[in-house]
Amino acid sequence: MNLVIKKKVVDWIKQYAANNNIKTLVVGVSGGIDSAVVSALCASTELPTRVLNLPINSKPENTNLSTLQCDWLTSRYGNVSKHCIDLTEAYNKFESTMNAFNFSNDLATANSKSRMRMMCLYYVAAAHDGMVVGTGNKVEDFGVGFFTKYGDGGVDISPIADFTKTQVRSLARLLEIPEDIIKATPTDGLWEDSRSDEEQIGASYEELEWAMQASGEPQTEREKEVIKIYNTFHRKNKHKMVSIPVFKLSEG
């Protein structure tokens, strides 16, 4: 990854904003490397950029990294403003309301956190003539579909959705993202036990990148297992990666 690529991404964001009369860029900062890179790219456009730290019953280690990234951005870029909006009370009320109707479900509970954050991001964007900038990478968005539909998948543009995790790490070093964030174990932060992405998926991002690009038959038992994991997630989550099905009157 080099400065030419960085400039192309930054210019792409600026051009989209100009074409659509967008005044402000809004990014949710989770404390992970993907949102750190995207927020830094947005800051580099020199457009007003609002970065939001949105804890919901969050672990201190995740909140600390989010705060680190927000502080790092505002210390470097005069066009960045930071906001920490604790959604815990609102989320707990929502969860208790749903539980009262016996709608309790662990996956729904986890995904609701992501969807509540999306609502907050769009609220801020609407208040400032802005748009929500996505932070998903290629493996998550188009490989295994490891994101919440209408949660962190609910965005206006996706600057790094064609970048693998390896490429994101390279771009992070180019942008001089804090080392603690670069080295942090990837996690979606939606579960009480702080499970990592790799623990949830069963494979590392490097293995999944290999599976996306693999040609020919896998040679080892681990390669066979990774291919199976990748194909299972891709098939199960394909509905997230395609357009919403629409019934066509012409086909009826």
Buried (B, 14 or more C-beta within 10 A) or exposed (E): BEEEBBEEBBEBBBEBBEEEEBEBBBBBBBBBBBBBBBBBBBBBBEBBBBBBBBBBBBBEBBBEBBBBBBEBBBEEBEBBBBBBBBBEEBBEEBBEEBEEEEEEEEEEBBBBBBBBBBBBBBEBBEEBEBBBBBBBBBBBBBBBBBBBBEBBBBBBBBBBBEBBBBBBBBBBEBBEBBEEBBEBEBBBBBBEEBEBBBEBBBBBBBBBBBBBEEEEEBEEEEBEBBBBBBEEBBEEBEEBBEEEEEEEEEEE
